[in-house]
Amino acid sequence: MILVSTNCLKGREGVFEKDFFRVLKAYEDAGIHDIECGACHSYIKDLKLLFEFKRKYNAELTLHSNFPPANEEGVLLNIASADERIRKMSHKAFAESIETCRRLDSGLFSFNAGFLCDLDKDINMLNKPWTYEDAFSRMKEMLLLLLDKASEHDIRLAVENHEAMGTDVIMFTKAEEYERLFREIRHPLLGALLDIGHLRLNAINRNADETGFIEKVRDRIFEFHIHEVKEGKDHQRFSDASVLRNLPI
């Protein structure tokens, strides 16, 4: 099934439209009912209109990252953070997203992997990097807590691969990280969100092996993010179906 992310609508200001319900209305008018609720929107106090949309169209909905958005602190959520406040804030946000999945009868919640330091929303480092092993251990601990909650309602959790973004503090840019995670957490509800644009940028900028990456994680892929890379930038719209036909799967 193909779902359309609410991050696809160009913003009146900035890259993405911040008003979630403006996007929802535009999608309704266009006959788009199966959607991924994205994380690039402004704070949402009441989801009543989304529940009405779900009932009206029997819509297939999934949630991604900080949805419903509540984090207004300018800091990226980070389940690998050594800062207990940020780690707890991240866990709370994701646990609330899982609860929203339950209320929407949605069976999938996807979110970003952790980082080796805390970052602001412009990807500026807020502290010195931690060791990979310490960060991985904290992320794994948080995932186990989230899986406990998700298991109560049979909701799958998908960890998104990152683009390296020209820095070495970004986790889960390599397939080997997923292989290790799935060895150490053997849970049927834990899988991968494979972002094709992020993967392609890593191939362009770091000579990553796209096909090899997919081969190593393909049995645990729960979801794809599909967008085009043009002139070194991802999240670009594609003009034809070649981006789908050329997926190495």
C-alpha positions as protocol buffer text, in pm:
chain_id: "A"
residue {
  index: 1
  type: MET
  ca { x: 0 y: 0 z: 0 }
}
residue {
  index: 2
  type: ILE
  ca { x: 121 y: 351 z: -82 }
}
residue {
  index: 3
  type: LEU
  ca { x: 57 y: 623 z: 175 }
}
residue {
  index: 4
  type: VAL
  ca { x: 125 y: 994 z: 122 }
}
residue {
  index: 5
  type: SER
  ca { x: 317 y: 1174 z: 393 }
}
residue {
  index: 6
  type: THR
  ca { x: 178 y: 1499 z: 527 }
}
residue {
  index: 7
  type: ASN
  ca { x: 533 y: 1630 z: 484 }
}
residue {
  index: 8
  type: CYS
  ca { x: 482 y: 1629 z: 105 }
}
residue {
  index: 9
  type: LEU
  ca { x: 296 y: 1960 z: 85 }
}
residue {
  index: 10
  type: LYS
  ca { x: 521 y: 2259 z: 29 }
}
residue {
  index: 11
  type: GLY
  ca { x: 496 y: 2516 z: 303 }
}
residue {
  index: 12
  type: ARG
  ca { x: 372 y: 2869 z: 263 }
}
residue {
  index: 13
  type: GLU
  ca { x: 688 y: 2951 z: 457 }
}
residue {
  index: 14
  type: GLY
  ca { x: 977 y: 2708 z: 467 }
}
residue {
  index: 15
  type: VAL
  ca { x: 1009 y: 2364 z: 309 }
}
residue {
  index: 16
  type: PHE
  ca { x: 709 y: 2189 z: 469 }
}
residue {
  index: 17
  type: GLU
  ca { x: 357 y: 2312 z: 545 }
}
residue {
  index: 18
  type: LYS
  ca { x: 343 y: 2354 z: 922 }
}
residue {
  index: 19
  type: ASP
  ca { x: -36 y: 2351 z: 955 }
}
residue {
  index: 20
  type: PHE
  ca { x: -125 y: 1980 z: 973 }
}
residue {
  index: 21
  type: PHE
  ca { x: -498 y: 2035 z: 925 }
}
residue {
  index: 22
  type: ARG
  ca { x: -437 y: 2251 z: 618 }
}
residue {
  index: 23
  type: VAL
  ca { x: -253 y: 1953 z: 469 }
}
residue {
  index: 24
  type: LEU
  ca { x: -529 y: 1714 z: 575 }
}
residue {
  index: 25
  type: LYS
  ca { x: -793 y: 1932 z: 404 }
}
residue {
  index: 26
  type: ALA
  ca { x: -585 y: 1955 z: 86 }
}
residue {
  index: 27
  type: TYR
  ca { x: -547 y: 1577 z: 81 }
}
residue {
  index: 28
  type: GLU
  ca { x: -919 y: 1527 z: 141 }
}
residue {
  index: 29
  type: ASP
  ca { x: -999 y: 1760 z: -150 }
}
residue {
  index: 30
  type: ALA
  ca { x: -756 y: 1562 z: -368 }
}
residue {
  index: 31
  type: GLY
  ca { x: -910 y: 1228 z: -272 }
}
residue {
  index: 32
  type: ILE
  ca { x: -604 y: 1119 z: -73 }
}
residue {
  index: 33
  type: HIS
  ca { x: -715 y: 925 z: 233 }
}
residue {
  index: 34
  type: ASP
  ca { x: -428 y: 689 z: 318 }
}
residue {
  index: 35
  type: ILE
  ca { x: -157 y: 899 z: 478 }
}
residue {
  index: 36
  type: GLU
  ca { x: 149 y: 902 z: 699 }
}
residue {
  index: 37
  type: CYS
  ca { x: 116 y: 1171 z: 966 }
}
residue {
  index: 38
  type: GLY
  ca { x: 453 y: 1342 z: 957 }
}
residue {
  index: 39
  type: ALA
  ca { x: 664 y: 1524 z: 1212 }
}
residue {
  index: 40
  type: CYS
  ca { x: 728 y: 1862 z: 1049 }
}
residue {
  index: 41
  type: HIS
  ca { x: 414 y: 2035 z: 1172 }
}
residue {
  index: 42
  type: SER
  ca { x: 347 y: 2289 z: 1443 }
}
residue {
  index: 43
  type: TYR
  ca { x: 206 y: 2196 z: 1782 }
}
residue {
  index: 44
  type: ILE
  ca { x: -131 y: 2021 z: 1763 }
}
residue {
  index: 45
  type: LYS
  ca { x: -357 y: 2052 z: 2065 }
}
residue {
  index: 46
  type: ASP
  ca { x: -659 y: 1851 z: 1947 }
}
residue {
  index: 47
  type: LEU
  ca { x: -673 y: 1561 z: 1701 }
}
residue {
  index: 48
  type: LYS
  ca { x: -1053 y: 1557 z: 1673 }
}
residue {
  index: 49
  type: LEU
  ca { x: -1048 y: 1639 z: 1299 }
}
residue {
  index: 50
  type: LEU
  ca { x: -803 y: 1356 z: 1233 }
}
residue {
  index: 51
  type: PHE
  ca { x: -1026 y: 1103 z: 1409 }
}
residue {
  index: 52
  type: GLU
  ca { x: -1324 y: 1229 z: 1207 }
}
residue {
  index: 53
  type: PHE
  ca { x: -1118 y: 1191 z: 888 }
}
residue {
  index: 54
  type: LYS
  ca { x: -1028 y: 835 z: 990 }
}
residue {
  index: 55
  type: ARG
  ca { x: -1392 y: 740 z: 1049 }
}
residue {
  index: 56
  type: LYS
  ca { x: -1527 y: 915 z: 740 }
}
residue {
  index: 57
  type: TYR
  ca { x: -1293 y: 746 z: 492 }
}
residue {
  index: 58
  type: ASN
  ca { x: -1187 y: 437 z: 685 }
}
residue {
  index: 59
  type: ALA
  ca { x: -842 y: 582 z: 623 }
}
residue {
  index: 60
  type: GLU
  ca { x: -521 y: 386 z: 658 }
}
residue {
  index: 61
  type: LEU
  ca { x: -296 y: 596 z: 880 }
}
residue {
  index: 62
  type: THR
  ca { x: 57 y: 559 z: 1010 }
}
residue {
  index: 63
  type: LEU
  ca { x: 253 y: 792 z: 1238 }
}
residue {
  index: 64
  type: HIS
  ca { x: 610 y: 913 z: 1200 }
}
residue {
  index: 65
  type: SER
  ca { x: 843 y: 1046 z: 1469 }
}
residue {
  index: 66
  type: ASN
  ca { x: 715 y: 1330 z: 1684 }
}
residue {
  index: 67
  type: PHE
  ca { x: 347 y: 1306 z: 1591 }
}
residue {
  index: 68
  type: PRO
  ca { x: 137 y: 1456 z: 1729 }
}
residue {
  index: 69
  type: PRO
  ca { x: 406 y: 1725 z: 1750 }
}
residue {
  index: 70
  type: ALA
  ca { x: 458 y: 1862 z: 2097 }
}
residue {
  index: 71
  type: ASN
  ca { x: 832 y: 1924 z: 2120 }
}
residue {
  index: 72
  type: GLU
  ca { x: 877 y: 2299 z: 2100 }
}
residue {
  index: 73
  type: GLU
  ca { x: 1223 y: 2315 z: 2257 }
}
residue {
  index: 74
  type: GLY
  ca { x: 1423 y: 2331 z: 1934 }
}
residue {
  index: 75
  type: VAL
  ca { x: 1609 y: 2010 z: 2018 }
}
residue {
  index: 76
  type: LEU
  ca { x: 1581 y: 1692 z: 1812 }
}
residue {
  index: 77
  type: LEU
  ca { x: 1438 y: 1395 z: 1996 }
}
residue {
  index: 78
  type: ASN
  ca { x: 1718 y: 1153 z: 2076 }
}
residue {
  index: 79
  type: ILE
  ca { x: 1659 y: 813 z: 2234 }
}
residue {
  index: 80
  type: ALA
  ca { x: 2037 y: 764 z: 2261 }
}
residue {
  index: 81
  type: SER
  ca { x: 2100 y: 1086 z: 2454 }
}
residue {
  index: 82
  type: ALA
  ca { x: 2317 y: 1089 z: 2767 }
}
residue {
  index: 83
  type: ASP
  ca { x: 2107 y: 1382 z: 2888 }
}
residue {
  index: 84
  type: GLU
  ca { x: 1840 y: 1214 z: 3098 }
}
residue {
  index: 85
  type: ARG
  ca { x: 1596 y: 1500 z: 3042 }
}
residue {
  index: 86
  type: ILE
  ca { x: 1620 y: 1474 z: 2662 }
}
residue {
  index: 87
  type: ARG
  ca { x: 1608 y: 1095 z: 2672 }
}
residue {
  index: 88
  type: LYS
  ca { x: 1295 y: 1099 z: 2889 }
}
residue {
  index: 89
  type: MET
  ca { x: 1138 y: 1369 z: 2672 }
}
residue {
  index: 90
  type: SER
  ca { x: 1204 y: 1152 z: 2365 }
}
residue {
  index: 91
  type: HIS
  ca { x: 1063 y: 841 z: 2528 }
}
residue {
  index: 92
  type: LYS
  ca { x: 753 y: 1031 z: 2642 }
}
residue {
  index: 93
  type: ALA
  ca { x: 692 y: 1172 z: 2292 }
}
residue {
  index: 94
  type: PHE
  ca { x: 729 y: 831 z: 2125 }
}
residue {
  index: 95
  type: ALA
  ca { x: 516 y: 657 z: 2387 }
}
residue {
  index: 96
  type: GLU
  ca { x: 243 y: 914 z: 2326 }
}
residue {
  index: 97
  type: SER
  ca { x: 271 y: 847 z: 1952 }
}
residue {
  index: 98
  type: ILE
  ca { x: 223 y: 476 z: 2016 }
}
residue {
  index: 99
  type: GLU
  ca { x: -87 y: 558 z: 2221 }
}
residue {
  index: 100
  type: THR
  ca { x: -216 y: 774 z: 1934 }
}
residue {
  index: 101
  type: CYS
  ca { x: -158 y: 479 z: 1700 }
}
residue {
  index: 102
  type: ARG
  ca { x: -375 y: 269 z: 1929 }
}
residue {
  index: 103
  type: ARG
  ca { x: -653 y: 528 z: 1926 }
}
residue {
  index: 104
  type: LEU
  ca { x: -634 y: 554 z: 1545 }
}
residue {
  index: 105
  type: ASP
  ca { x: -619 y: 176 z: 1501 }
}
residue {
  index: 106
  type: SER
  ca { x: -284 y: 221 z: 1328 }
}
residue {
  index: 107
  type: GLY
  ca { x: -43 y: -71 z: 1329 }
}
residue {
  index: 108
  type: LEU
  ca { x: 283 y: 112 z: 1255 }
}
residue {
  index: 109
  type: PHE
  ca { x: 487 y: 386 z: 1419 }
}
residue {
  index: 110
  type: SER
  ca { x: 820 y: 490 z: 1267 }
}
residue {
  index: 111
  type: PHE
  ca { x: 1086 y: 717 z: 1410 }
}
residue {
  index: 112
  type: ASN
  ca { x: 1447 y: 825 z: 1379 }
}
residue {
  index: 113
  type: ALA
  ca { x: 1736 y: 631 z: 1525 }
}
residue {
  index: 114
  type: GLY
  ca { x: 1948 y: 800 z: 1790 }
}
residue {
  index: 115
  type: PHE
  ca { x: 2243 y: 1035 z: 1756 }
}
residue {
  index: 116
  type: LEU
  ca { x: 2590 y: 1039 z: 1915 }
}
residue {
  index: 117
  type: CYS
  ca { x: 2524 y: 1386 z: 2056 }
}
residue {
  index: 118
  type: ASP
  ca { x: 2225 y: 1610 z: 2100 }
}
residue {
  index: 119
  type: LEU
  ca { x: 2141 y: 1829 z: 1801 }
}
residue {
  index: 120
  type: ASP
  ca { x: 1929 y: 2134 z: 1743 }
}
residue {
  index: 121
  type: LYS
  ca { x: 1686 y: 2143 z: 1452 }
}
residue {
  index: 122
  type: ASP
  ca { x: 1954 y: 2289 z: 1226 }
}
residue {
  index: 123
  type: ILE
  ca { x: 2175 y: 1985 z: 1304 }
}
residue {
  index: 124
  type: ASN
  ca { x: 2416 y: 2188 z: 1516 }
}
residue {
  index: 125
  type: MET
  ca { x: 2589 y: 1989 z: 1790 }
}
residue {
  index: 126
  type: LEU
  ca { x: 2483 y: 2086 z: 2141 }
}
residue {
  index: 127
  type: ASN
  ca { x: 2749 y: 1885 z: 2324 }
}
residue {
  index: 128
  type: LYS
  ca { x: 3053 y: 1668 z: 2265 }
}
residue {
  index: 129
  type: PRO
  ca { x: 2986 y: 1324 z: 2110 }
}
residue {
  index: 130
  type: TRP
  ca { x: 2953 y: 1022 z: 2334 }
}
residue {
  index: 131
  type: THR
  ca { x: 3107 y: 684 z: 2258 }
}
residue {
  index: 132
  type: TYR
  ca { x: 2911 y: 477 z: 2009 }
}
residue {
  index: 133
  type: GLU
  ca { x: 2876 y: 185 z: 2249 }
}
residue {
  index: 134
  type: ASP
  ca { x: 2727 y: 401 z: 2524 }
}
residue {
  index: 135
  type: ALA
  ca { x: 2482 y: 564 z: 2282 }
}
residue {
  index: 136
  type: PHE
  ca { x: 2384 y: 228 z: 2128 }
}
residue {
  index: 137
  type: SER
  ca { x: 2322 y: 85 z: 2475 }
}
residue {
  index: 138
  type: ARG
  ca { x: 2095 y: 376 z: 2572 }
}
residue {
  index: 139
  type: MET
  ca { x: 1905 y: 354 z: 2245 }
}
residue {
  index: 140
  type: LYS
  ca { x: 1854 y: -19 z: 2290 }
}
residue {
  index: 141
  type: GLU
  ca { x: 1723 y: 36 z: 2643 }
}
residue {
  index: 142
  type: MET
  ca { x: 1471 y: 291 z: 2514 }
}
residue {
  index: 143
  type: LEU
  ca { x: 1363 y: 62 z: 2231 }
}
residue {
  index: 144
  type: LEU
  ca { x: 1291 y: -218 z: 2476 }
}
residue {
  index: 145
  type: LEU
  ca { x: 1069 y: 17 z: 2679 }
}
residue {
  index: 146
  type: LEU
  ca { x: 886 y: 130 z: 2365 }
}
residue {
  index: 147
  type: LEU
  ca { x: 843 y: -231 z: 2253 }
}
residue {
  index: 148
  type: ASP
  ca { x: 683 y: -316 z: 2587 }
}
residue {
  index: 149
  type: LYS
  ca { x: 417 y: -52 z: 2521 }
}
residue {
  index: 150
  type: ALA
  ca { x: 379 y: -133 z: 2150 }
}
residue {
  index: 151
  type: SER
  ca { x: 339 y: -504 z: 2226 }
}
residue {
  index: 152
  type: GLU
  ca { x: 26 y: -434 z: 2430 }
}
residue {
  index: 153
  type: HIS
  ca { x: -150 y: -332 z: 2108 }
}
residue {
  index: 154
  type: ASP
  ca { x: 46 y: -523 z: 1841 }
}
residue {
  index: 155
  type: ILE
  ca { x: 192 y: -202 z: 1694 }
}
residue {
  index: 156
  type: ARG
  ca { x: 507 y: -238 z: 1485 }
}
residue {
  index: 157
  type: LEU
  ca { x: 801 y: -3 z: 1542 }
}
residue {
  index: 158
  type: ALA
  ca { x: 1024 y: 94 z: 1249 }
}
residue {
  index: 159
  type: VAL
  ca { x: 1362 y: 263 z: 1302 }
}
residue {
  index: 160
  type: GLU
  ca { x: 1456 y: 499 z: 1018 }
}
residue {
  index: 161
  type: ASN
  ca { x: 1799 y: 503 z: 856 }
}
residue {
  index: 162
  type: HIS
  ca { x: 1976 y: 838 z: 856 }
}
residue {
  index: 163
  type: GLU
  ca { x: 2169 y: 1038 z: 604 }
}
residue {
  index: 164
  type: ALA
  ca { x: 2522 y: 1100 z: 737 }
}
residue {
  index: 165
  type: MET
  ca { x: 2479 y: 1476 z: 678 }
}
residue {
  index: 166
  type: GLY
  ca { x: 2854 y: 1532 z: 659 }
}
residue {
  index: 167
  type: THR
  ca { x: 2916 y: 1440 z: 1021 }
}
residue {
  index: 168
  type: ASP
  ca { x: 3014 y: 1132 z: 1219 }
}
residue {
  index: 169
  type: VAL
  ca { x: 2757 y: 1176 z: 1498 }
}
residue {
  index: 170
  type: ILE
  ca { x: 2466 y: 1027 z: 1301 }
}
residue {
  index: 171
  type: MET
  ca { x: 2373 y: 669 z: 1390 }
}
residue {
  index: 172
  type: PHE
  ca { x: 2214 y: 409 z: 1164 }
}
residue {
  index: 173
  type: THR
  ca { x: 2366 y: 510 z: 833 }
}
residue {
  index: 174
  type: LYS
  ca { x: 2501 y: 154 z: 786 }
}
residue {
  index: 175
  type: ALA
  ca { x: 2324 y: -178 z: 742 }
}
residue {
  index: 176
  type: GLU
  ca { x: 2558 y: -338 z: 995 }
}
residue {
  index: 177
  type: GLU
  ca { x: 2398 y: -126 z: 1268 }
}
residue {
  index: 178
  type: TYR
  ca { x: 2059 y: -278 z: 1187 }
}
residue {
  index: 179
  type: GLU
  ca { x: 2205 y: -628 z: 1175 }
}
residue {
  index: 180
  type: ARG
  ca { x: 2346 y: -579 z: 1524 }
}
residue {
  index: 181
  type: LEU
  ca { x: 2024 y: -428 z: 1655 }
}
residue {
  index: 182
  type: PHE
  ca { x: 1814 y: -716 z: 1525 }
}
residue {
  index: 183
  type: ARG
  ca { x: 2058 y: -969 z: 1673 }
}
residue {
  index: 184
  type: GLU
  ca { x: 2044 y: -806 z: 2014 }
}
residue {
  index: 185
  type: ILE
  ca { x: 1670 y: -735 z: 2013 }
}
residue {
  index: 186
  type: ARG
  ca { x: 1488 y: -1031 z: 1863 }
}
residue {
  index: 187
  type: HIS
  ca { x: 1135 y: -900 z: 1854 }
}
residue {
  index: 188
  type: PRO
  ca { x: 885 y: -945 z: 1569 }
}
residue {
  index: 189
  type: LEU
  ca { x: 747 y: -593 z: 1616 }
}
residue {
  index: 190
  type: LEU
  ca { x: 1086 y: -424 z: 1562 }
}
residue {
  index: 191
  type: GLY
  ca { x: 1191 y: -345 z: 1206 }
}
residue {
  index: 192
  type: ALA
  ca { x: 1332 y: -81 z: 975 }
}
residue {
  index: 193
  type: LEU
  ca { x: 1195 y: 220 z: 795 }
}
residue {
  index: 194
  type: LEU
  ca { x: 1416 y: 241 z: 487 }
}
residue {
  index: 195
  type: ASP
  ca { x: 1444 y: 596 z: 358 }
}
residue {
  index: 196
  type: ILE
  ca { x: 1551 y: 568 z: -5 }
}
residue {
  index: 197
  type: GLY
  ca { x: 1658 y: 933 z: -26 }
}
residue {
  index: 198
  type: HIS
  ca { x: 1883 y: 904 z: 279 }
}
residue {
  index: 199
  type: LEU
  ca { x: 2031 y: 583 z: 141 }
}
residue {
  index: 200
  type: ARG
  ca { x: 2096 y: 743 z: -197 }
}
residue {
  index: 201
  type: LEU
  ca { x: 2266 y: 1047 z: -45 }
}
residue {
  index: 202
  type: ASN
  ca { x: 2496 y: 818 z: 151 }
}
residue {
  index: 203
  type: ALA
  ca { x: 2575 y: 637 z: -174 }
}
residue {
  index: 204
  type: ILE
  ca { x: 2657 y: 967 z: -344 }
}
residue {
  index: 205
  type: ASN
  ca { x: 2851 y: 1126 z: -59 }
}
residue {
  index: 206
  type: ARG
  ca { x: 3005 y: 823 z: 114 }
}
residue {
  index: 207
  type: ASN
  ca { x: 3008 y: 555 z: -156 }
}
residue {
  index: 208
  type: ALA
  ca { x: 2761 y: 344 z: 40 }
}
residue {
  index: 209
  type: ASP
  ca { x: 2638 y: 28 z: -131 }
}
residue {
  index: 210
  type: GLU
  ca { x: 2262 y: 78 z: -178 }
}
residue {
  index: 211
  type: THR
  ca { x: 2188 y: -273 z: -297 }
}
residue {
  index: 212
  type: GLY
  ca { x: 2408 y: -431 z: -31 }
}
residue {
  index: 213
  type: PHE
  ca { x: 2238 y: -227 z: 241 }
}
residue {
  index: 214
  type: ILE
  ca { x: 1893 y: -339 z: 132 }
}
residue {
  index: 215
  type: GLU
  ca { x: 1997 y: -703 z: 98 }
}
residue {
  index: 216
  type: LYS
  ca { x: 2115 y: -705 z: 459 }
}
residue {
  index: 217
  type: VAL
  ca { x: 1794 y: -560 z: 607 }
}
residue {
  index: 218
  type: ARG
  ca { x: 1525 y: -650 z: 352 }
}
residue {
  index: 219
  type: ASP
  ca { x: 1360 y: -915 z: 570 }
}
residue {
  index: 220
  type: ARG
  ca { x: 1302 y: -657 z: 843 }
}
residue {
  index: 221
  type: ILE
  ca { x: 1182 y: -363 z: 633 }
}
residue {
  index: 222
  type: PHE
  ca { x: 837 y: -253 z: 750 }
}
residue {
  index: 223
  type: GLU
  ca { x: 812 y: 68 z: 547 }
}
residue {
  index: 224
  type: PHE
  ca { x: 984 y: 280 z: 283 }
}
residue {
  index: 225
  type: HIS
  ca { x: 1016 y: 656 z: 254 }
}
residue {
  index: 226
  type: ILE
  ca { x: 1038 y: 724 z: -119 }
}
residue {
  index: 227
  type: HIS
  ca { x: 1154 y: 1059 z: -251 }
}
residue {
  index: 228
  type: GLU
  ca { x: 1397 y: 1177 z: -514 }
}
residue {
  index: 229
  type: VAL
  ca { x: 1748 y: 1317 z: -478 }
}
residue {
  index: 230
  type: LYS
  ca { x: 1826 y: 1604 z: -714 }
}
residue {
  index: 231
  type: GLU
  ca { x: 2138 y: 1821 z: -715 }
}
residue {
  index: 232
  type: GLY
  ca { x: 2246 y: 1675 z: -383 }
}
residue {
  index: 233
  type: LYS
  ca { x: 1916 y: 1744 z: -206 }
}
residue {
  index: 234
  type: ASP
  ca { x: 1667 y: 1486 z: -87 }
}
residue {
  index: 235
  type: HIS
  ca { x: 1292 y: 1519 z: -30 }
}
residue {
  index: 236
  type: GLN
  ca { x: 1250 y: 1626 z: -392 }
}
residue {
  index: 237
  type: ARG
  ca { x: 939 y: 1521 z: -582 }
}
residue {
  index: 238
  type: PHE
  ca { x: 982 y: 1270 z: -862 }
}
residue {
  index: 239
  type: SER
  ca { x: 853 y: 1347 z: -1208 }
}
residue {
  index: 240
  type: ASP
  ca { x: 784 y: 987 z: -1313 }
}
residue {
  index: 241
  type: ALA
  ca { x: 770 y: 636 z: -1172 }
}
residue {
  index: 242
  type: SER
  ca { x: 1136 y: 555 z: -1238 }
}
residue {
  index: 243
  type: VAL
  ca { x: 1224 y: 610 z: -872 }
}
residue {
  index: 244
  type: LEU
  ca { x: 986 y: 322 z: -793 }
}
residue {
  index: 245
  type: ARG
  ca { x: 1097 y: 99 z: -1078 }
}
residue {
  index: 246
  type: ASN
  ca { x: 1464 y: 147 z: -988 }
}
residue {
  index: 247
  type: LEU
  ca { x: 1432 y: 46 z: -626 }
}
residue {
  index: 248
  type: PRO
  ca { x: 1692 y: -229 z: -570 }
}
residue {
  index: 249
  type: ILE
  ca { x: 1442 y: -470 z: -418 }
}
